């Protein structure tokens, strides 16, 4: 987990979970690289308006797995990559879908390019802040 959870102590005993905690934006690419992630999960239960973390994940070649709500699902749909699931899904189905999606990501790894760093920054400012 890059960042924190609502209750990190729930994961302390799990050998396959690492919680990196707070990070500086300039550290994110390195954290993603060293973590050897297959995908990024977006579990917002409200409709986000843009979701810059989706952009960060895509820039690092991670497939998005997201609840089908708001700007995240709109952007994933437009890109034609990733996996969307209804936010009110039963936990057992969510866990199975996450596992299967991880297997699929490892089998057919493709990166998603959304432009170079300067293009991304300009696009982010234009789309998010309406500059």
N, CA, C and O of each residue as an XYZ file, in Angstrom:
524
protein
N       0.844     -1.164      0.000
C       0.000      0.000      0.000
C       0.891      1.228      0.000
O       1.630      1.474      0.954
N       0.816      1.989     -1.066
C       1.556      3.241     -1.118
C       0.637      4.300     -0.539
O      -0.366      4.668     -1.150
N       0.979      4.780      0.628
C       0.113      5.667      1.386
C      -0.276      4.964      2.674
O       0.502      4.182      3.221
N      -1.473      5.239      3.155
C      -1.955      4.613      4.384
C      -3.374      4.099      4.184
O      -4.019      4.397      3.179
N      -3.842      3.338      5.135
C      -5.221      2.853      5.129
C      -5.957      3.521      6.290
O      -5.355      4.251      7.077
N      -7.230      3.272      6.388
C      -8.007      3.815      7.508
C      -7.559      3.196      8.829
O      -7.694      3.815      9.884
N      -7.016      1.955      8.771
C      -6.568      1.279      9.982
C      -5.405      0.352      9.619
O      -5.608     -0.836      9.366
N      -4.206      0.890      9.596
C      -3.022      0.119      9.208
C      -2.807     -1.120     10.070
O      -2.255     -2.112      9.593
N      -3.231     -1.080     11.322
C      -2.988     -2.207     12.231
C      -3.676     -3.493     11.762
O      -3.247     -4.585     12.133
N      -4.715     -3.382     10.967
C      -5.386     -4.577     10.448
C      -4.496     -5.385      9.509
O      -4.761     -6.563      9.267
N      -3.455     -4.771      8.983
C      -2.612     -5.417      7.987
C      -1.231     -5.797      8.516
O      -0.441     -6.395      7.787
N      -0.931     -5.464      9.755
C       0.407     -5.663     10.304
C       0.870     -7.113     10.294
O       2.060     -7.372     10.116
N      -0.030     -8.051     10.480
C       0.340     -9.467     10.558
C       0.358    -10.165      9.204
O       0.738    -11.334      9.123
N      -0.038     -9.484      8.153
C      -0.099    -10.105      6.829
C       1.259    -10.035      6.141
O       1.782     -8.943      5.916
N       1.834    -11.188      5.806
C       3.175    -11.190      5.217
C       3.222    -10.638      3.785
O       4.290    -10.255      3.305
N       2.090    -10.596      3.113
C       2.082    -10.134      1.725
C       1.604     -8.690      1.574
O       1.285     -8.255      0.468
N       1.554     -7.955      2.669
C       1.122     -6.560      2.627
C       2.209     -5.680      3.239
O       2.674     -5.916      4.354
N       2.599     -4.662      2.480
C       3.534     -3.658      2.969
C       2.834     -2.316      2.887
O       2.279     -1.963      1.846
N       2.859     -1.576      3.967
C       2.279     -0.236      3.972
C       3.433      0.757      4.059
O       4.140      0.825      5.065
N       3.610      1.526      2.984
C       4.724      2.467      2.907
C       4.458      3.755      3.668
O       5.400      4.455      4.041
N       3.214      4.076      3.901
C       2.885      5.294      4.631
C       2.988      6.532      3.759
O       3.008      6.451      2.531
N       3.052      7.678      4.420
C       3.094      8.949      3.710
C       4.360      9.037      2.853
O       5.398      8.468      3.193
N       4.255      9.747      1.758
C       5.379      9.910      0.847
C       5.304     11.300      0.223
O       4.258     11.948      0.221
N       6.436     11.733     -0.301
C       6.480     12.999     -1.037
C       6.193     12.693     -2.501
O       6.580     11.633     -2.992
N       5.519     13.603     -3.211
C       5.193     13.340     -4.621
C       6.389     12.906     -5.463
O       6.243     12.054     -6.340
N       7.572     13.475     -5.214
C       8.742     13.106     -6.019
C       9.194     11.672     -5.739
O       9.978     11.126     -6.515
N       8.730     11.051     -4.664
C       9.104      9.681     -4.306
C       8.191      8.628     -4.935
O       8.515      7.441     -4.918
N       7.055      9.051     -5.487
C       6.034      8.102     -5.924
C       6.518      7.137     -6.991
O       6.312      5.932     -6.853
N       7.154      7.620     -8.046
C       7.601      6.720     -9.118
C       8.549      5.655     -8.595
O       8.454      4.494     -8.992
N       9.465      6.036     -7.708
C      10.397      5.077     -7.119
C       9.655      4.053     -6.252
O       9.964      2.862     -6.304
N       8.694      4.503     -5.466
C       7.909      3.580     -4.630
C       7.149      2.573     -5.497
O       7.111      1.383     -5.185
N       6.554      3.049     -6.572
C       5.834      2.142     -7.468
C       6.790      1.140     -8.085
O       6.491     -0.053     -8.150
N       7.936      1.617     -8.535
C       8.928      0.740     -9.169
C       9.428     -0.338     -8.209
O       9.500     -1.509     -8.581
N       9.770      0.040     -6.995
C      10.305     -0.937     -6.038
C       9.219     -1.874     -5.514
O       9.527     -2.961     -5.024
N       7.970     -1.472     -5.610
C       6.875     -2.301     -5.094
C       6.478     -3.415     -6.038
O       5.814     -4.365     -5.625
N       6.872     -3.320     -7.300
C       6.559     -4.348     -8.300
C       5.056     -4.624     -8.373
O       4.616     -5.773     -8.340
N       4.292     -3.554     -8.473
C       2.839     -3.659     -8.536
C       2.376     -4.089     -9.920
O       3.037     -3.801    -10.918
N       1.252     -4.770     -9.980
C       0.651     -5.162    -11.251
C      -0.483     -4.229    -11.646
O      -0.750     -4.036    -12.832
N      -1.144     -3.654    -10.662
C      -2.250     -2.749    -10.952
C      -2.453     -1.801     -9.777
O      -1.889     -1.985     -8.698
N      -3.269     -0.788    -10.016
C      -3.610      0.177     -8.973
C      -5.109      0.102     -8.727
O      -5.893      0.049     -9.675
N      -5.507      0.099     -7.474
C      -6.920     -0.006     -7.113
C      -7.455      1.353     -6.668
O      -6.802      2.082     -5.921
N      -8.654      1.676     -7.140
C      -9.321      2.933     -6.817
C     -10.693      2.617     -6.256
O     -11.614      2.275     -6.997
N     -10.824      2.732     -4.941
C     -12.062      2.345     -4.273
C     -12.816      3.535     -3.698
O     -13.365      3.452     -2.600
N     -12.846      4.631     -4.427
C     -13.631      5.787     -3.992
C     -15.105      5.426     -4.037
O     -15.587      4.841     -5.008
N     -15.809      5.779     -2.982
C     -17.248      5.484     -2.931
C     -18.085      6.707     -3.269
O     -19.308      6.687     -3.127
N     -17.427      7.773     -3.719
C     -18.117      8.964     -4.191
C     -17.547      9.302     -5.566
O     -16.426      8.903     -5.881
N     -18.293     10.023     -6.380
C     -17.825     10.321     -7.737
C     -16.728     11.389     -7.758
O     -17.005     12.581     -7.622
N     -15.499     10.951     -7.927
C     -14.368     11.876     -8.030
C     -14.528     12.728     -9.288
O     -15.201     12.333    -10.240
N     -13.900     13.901     -9.274
C     -14.016     14.781    -10.432
C     -12.888     14.598    -11.441
O     -13.053     14.946    -12.610
N     -11.750     14.060    -11.017
C     -10.651     13.799    -11.956
C      -9.804     12.618    -11.507
O      -9.683     11.650    -12.258
N      -9.225     12.653    -10.341
C      -8.387     11.601     -9.755
C      -6.980     11.619    -10.350
O      -6.666     10.850    -11.258
N      -6.146     12.506     -9.824
C      -4.768     12.594    -10.310
C      -3.988     11.320    -10.040
O      -3.034     11.024    -10.759
N      -4.373     10.551     -9.011
C      -3.651      9.307     -8.737
C      -3.858      8.291     -9.852
O      -2.996      7.439    -10.069
N      -4.983      8.359    -10.565
C      -5.163      7.510    -11.739
C      -4.125      7.875    -12.792
O      -3.541      6.989    -13.418
N      -3.890      9.161    -12.993
C      -2.875      9.604    -13.953
C      -1.497      9.101    -13.552
O      -0.729      8.640    -14.397
N      -1.181      9.187    -12.261
C       0.116      8.703    -11.769
C       0.264      7.210    -12.008
O       1.326      6.748    -12.424
N      -0.789      6.456    -11.749
C      -0.742      5.007    -11.963
C      -0.521      4.693    -13.440
O       0.312      3.853    -13.780
N      -1.257      5.357    -14.305
C      -1.120      5.115    -15.744
C       0.273      5.481    -16.237
O       0.846      4.767    -17.060
N       0.816      6.576    -15.748
C       2.172      6.969    -16.144
C       3.203      5.917    -15.748
O       4.256      5.804    -16.376
N       2.900      5.159    -14.719
C       3.820      4.115    -14.257
C       3.462      2.744    -14.811
O       3.972      1.728    -14.338
N       2.583      2.709    -15.814
C       2.268      1.454    -16.483
C       1.366      0.518    -15.711
O       1.350     -0.683    -15.982
N       0.609      1.039    -14.749
C      -0.271      0.196    -13.953
C      -1.686      0.218    -14.514
O      -2.218      1.271    -14.864
N      -2.276     -0.951    -14.592
C      -3.671     -1.049    -14.986
C      -4.556     -0.571    -13.832
O      -4.254     -0.865    -12.675
N      -5.627      0.150    -14.112
C      -6.538      0.562    -13.044
C      -7.637     -0.467    -12.775
O      -8.214     -1.032    -13.705
N      -7.912     -0.697    -11.517
C      -9.041     -1.498    -11.047
C      -9.864     -0.535    -10.212
O      -9.380     -0.033     -9.198
N     -11.100     -0.266    -10.617
C     -11.834      0.811     -9.964
C     -13.315      0.521     -9.830
O     -13.898     -0.257    -10.586
N     -13.898      1.173     -8.844
C     -15.354      1.173     -8.754
C     -15.896      1.979     -9.940
O     -15.319      2.990    -10.339
N     -16.992      1.515    -10.477
C     -17.596      2.139    -11.660
C     -18.433      3.338    -11.235
O     -19.661      3.283    -11.174
N     -17.709      4.443    -10.938
C     -18.378      5.651    -10.463
C     -17.489      6.862    -10.759
O     -16.272      6.799    -10.583
N     -18.079      7.930    -11.194
C     -17.386      9.201    -11.355
C     -16.342      9.238    -12.457
O     -16.366      8.446    -13.399
N     -15.419     10.192    -12.307
C     -14.411     10.456    -13.327
C     -13.455      9.284    -13.541
O     -12.968      9.077    -14.653
N     -13.186      8.526    -12.499
C     -12.279      7.384    -12.660
C     -12.855      6.415    -13.688
O     -12.158      6.019    -14.622
N     -14.101      6.036    -13.527
C     -14.687      5.089    -14.482
C     -14.808      5.704    -15.870
O     -14.635      5.006    -16.869
N     -15.104      6.999    -15.951
C     -15.175      7.650    -17.257
C     -13.827      7.603    -17.968
O     -13.757      7.295    -19.158
N     -12.764      7.907    -17.241
C     -11.424      7.915    -17.841
C     -10.977      6.502    -18.218
O     -10.389      6.301    -19.281
N     -11.251      5.525    -17.354
C     -10.876      4.141    -17.652
C     -11.615      3.663    -18.904
O     -11.034      3.008    -19.769
N     -12.883      3.997    -18.985
C     -13.683      3.626    -20.157
C     -13.108      4.254    -21.430
O     -13.005      3.587    -22.459
N     -12.739      5.525    -21.361
C     -12.174      6.221    -22.517
C     -10.858      5.591    -22.959
O     -10.591      5.480    -24.156
N     -10.038      5.180    -22.000
C      -8.750      4.569    -22.328
C      -8.888      3.137    -22.827
O      -8.039      2.647    -23.572
N      -9.949      2.476    -22.418
C     -10.150      1.093    -22.828
C      -9.220      0.114    -22.154
O      -8.928     -0.945    -22.708
N      -8.747      0.449    -20.960
C      -7.890     -0.457    -20.189
C      -8.438     -0.561    -18.771
O      -9.206      0.294    -18.329
N      -8.045     -1.600    -18.073
C      -8.425     -1.723    -16.681
C      -9.701     -2.508    -16.464
O     -10.214     -3.169    -17.367
N     -10.196     -2.418    -15.248
C     -11.358     -3.201    -14.823
C     -12.213     -2.331    -13.921
O     -11.707     -1.679    -13.007
N     -13.496     -2.324    -14.180
C     -14.422     -1.583    -13.334
C     -15.431     -2.539    -12.732
O     -15.833     -3.524    -13.352
N     -15.830     -2.224    -11.507
C     -16.760     -3.077    -10.782
C     -17.724     -2.169    -10.010
O     -17.353     -1.075     -9.585
N     -18.930     -2.623     -9.840
C     -19.927     -1.822     -9.128
C     -19.495     -1.606     -7.676
O     -18.967     -2.527     -7.054
N     -19.707     -0.409     -7.126
C     -19.264     -0.133     -5.757
C     -19.994     -0.920     -4.670
O     -19.487     -1.039     -3.555
N     -21.164     -1.452     -4.976
C     -21.920     -2.186     -3.951
C     -21.738     -3.704     -4.057
O     -22.568     -4.470     -3.568
N     -20.657     -4.125     -4.694
C     -20.375     -5.543     -4.890
C     -20.103     -6.229     -3.540
O     -19.594     -5.602     -2.610
N     -20.441     -7.493     -3.447
C     -20.145     -8.267     -2.237
C     -18.635     -8.468     -2.120
O     -17.946     -8.624     -3.129
N     -18.127     -8.465     -0.901
C     -16.694     -8.530     -0.646
C     -16.061     -9.769     -1.286
O     -14.983     -9.674     -1.872
N     -16.710    -10.918     -1.181
C     -16.142    -12.150     -1.740
C     -15.939    -12.026     -3.253
O     -14.925    -12.480     -3.785
N     -16.894    -11.416     -3.937
C     -16.762    -11.225     -5.383
C     -15.659    -10.219     -5.683
O     -14.911    -10.396     -6.645
N     -15.545     -9.166     -4.876
C     -14.496     -8.165     -5.053
C     -13.116     -8.805     -4.928
O     -12.240     -8.561     -5.757
N     -12.923     -9.622     -3.898
C     -11.638    -10.292     -3.679
C     -11.312    -11.204     -4.858
O     -10.179    -11.207     -5.339
N     -12.282    -11.970     -5.323
C     -12.059    -12.856     -6.470
C     -11.712    -12.050     -7.720
O     -10.810    -12.427     -8.468
N     -12.419    -10.948     -7.950
C     -12.157    -10.107     -9.120
C     -10.754     -9.493     -9.043
O     -10.052     -9.428    -10.052
N     -10.347     -9.046     -7.859
C      -9.000     -8.499     -7.682
C      -7.938     -9.548     -7.989
O      -6.967     -9.274     -8.694
N      -8.129    -10.739     -7.458
C      -7.168    -11.819     -7.699
C      -7.066    -12.136     -9.193
O      -5.967    -12.205     -9.742
N      -8.202    -12.325     -9.840
C      -8.211    -12.663    -11.264
C      -7.622    -11.545    -12.114
O      -6.912    -11.807    -13.085
N      -7.913    -10.303    -11.753
C      -7.367     -9.173    -12.494
C      -5.843     -9.123    -12.359
O      -5.142     -8.842    -13.330
N      -5.335     -9.395    -11.161
C      -3.887     -9.438    -10.953
C      -3.222    -10.493    -11.818
O      -2.158    -10.249    -12.387
N      -3.837    -11.663    -11.922
C      -3.306    -12.733    -12.776
C      -3.288    -12.272    -14.227
O      -2.294    -12.468    -14.926
N      -4.376    -11.663    -14.688
C      -4.444    -11.182    -16.073
C      -3.391    -10.117    -16.349
O      -2.784    -10.109    -17.420
N      -3.172     -9.228    -15.405
C      -2.163     -8.180    -15.579
C      -0.771     -8.773    -15.730
O       0.010     -8.321    -16.568
N      -0.454     -9.783    -14.923
C       0.867    -10.400    -14.996
C       1.064    -11.165    -16.295
O       2.195    -11.292    -16.763
N       0.003    -11.672    -16.884
C       0.117    -12.456    -18.116
C       0.273    -11.597    -19.359
O       0.954    -12.004    -20.301
N      -0.334    -10.428    -19.388
C      -0.307     -9.634    -20.610
C       0.039     -8.192    -20.364
O      -0.702     -7.293    -20.761
N       1.145     -7.965    -19.722
C       1.524     -6.616    -19.317
C       1.671     -5.679    -20.515
O       2.473     -5.919    -21.417
N       0.892     -4.625    -20.502
C       1.010     -3.542    -21.477
C       0.985     -2.245    -20.697
O       0.204     -2.100    -19.757
N       1.821     -1.312    -21.074
C       1.799     -0.028    -20.386
C       0.865      0.925    -21.107
O       0.584      0.768    -22.295
N       0.402      1.887    -20.386
C      -0.497      2.896    -20.926
C       0.260      4.208    -20.945
O       0.761      4.647    -19.911
N       0.349      4.831    -22.086
C       1.042      6.105    -22.200
C       0.024      7.229    -22.303
O      -0.888      7.179    -23.127
N       0.185      8.239    -21.463
C      -0.695      9.405    -21.579
C       0.131     10.638    -21.896
O      -0.287     11.758    -21.605
N       1.294     10.441    -22.486
C       2.125     11.576    -22.898
C       3.338     11.731    -22.012
O       3.484     11.039    -21.004
N       4.218     12.658    -22.403
C       5.411     12.875    -21.591
C       5.076     13.718    -20.374
O       3.953     14.203    -20.233
N       6.051     13.888    -19.499
C       5.801     14.544    -18.217
C       5.268     15.961    -18.384
O       4.345     16.358    -17.674
N       5.835     16.730    -19.313
C       5.363     18.098    -19.495
C       3.948     18.107    -20.060
O       3.108     18.888    -19.612
N       3.675     17.242    -21.047
C       2.323     17.155    -21.592
C       1.339     16.761    -20.500
O       0.238     17.305    -20.423
N       1.737     15.817    -19.658
C       0.863     15.373    -18.576
C       0.550     16.526    -17.638
O      -0.608     16.748    -17.284
N       1.585     17.263    -17.234
C       1.376     18.380    -16.322
C       0.455     19.428    -16.913
O      -0.451     19.919    -16.239
N       0.686     19.775    -18.177
C      -0.173     20.760    -18.829
C      -1.598     20.247    -18.960
O      -2.556     20.989    -18.742
N      -1.735     18.977    -19.317
C      -3.063     18.375    -19.453
C      -3.772     18.343    -18.110
O      -4.966     18.627    -18.021
N      -3.024     17.992    -17.057
C      -3.611     17.923    -15.721
C      -4.151     19.295    -15.314
O      -5.288     19.413    -14.859
N      -3.336     20.314    -15.480
C      -3.764     21.666    -15.101
C      -4.975     22.101    -15.906
O      -5.912     22.689    -15.365
N      -4.952     21.811    -17.195
C      -6.062     22.219    -18.064
C      -7.351     21.483    -17.695
O      -8.409     22.099    -17.572
N      -7.257     20.167    -17.520
C      -8.457     19.370    -17.265
C      -8.964     19.478    -15.833
O     -10.172     19.460    -15.594
N      -8.050     19.589    -14.893
C      -8.469     19.575    -13.496
C      -8.784     20.982    -12.979
O      -9.796     21.206    -12.317
N      -7.900     21.910    -13.297
C      -8.085     23.268    -12.795
C      -8.672     24.213    -13.826
O      -8.881     25.393    -13.541
N      -8.941     23.703    -15.029
C      -9.546     24.467    -16.104
C      -8.718     25.689    -16.510
O      -9.269     26.746    -16.819
N      -7.381     25.535    -16.507
C      -6.496     26.606    -16.982
C      -6.466     26.602    -18.486
O      -5.780     27.426    -19.091
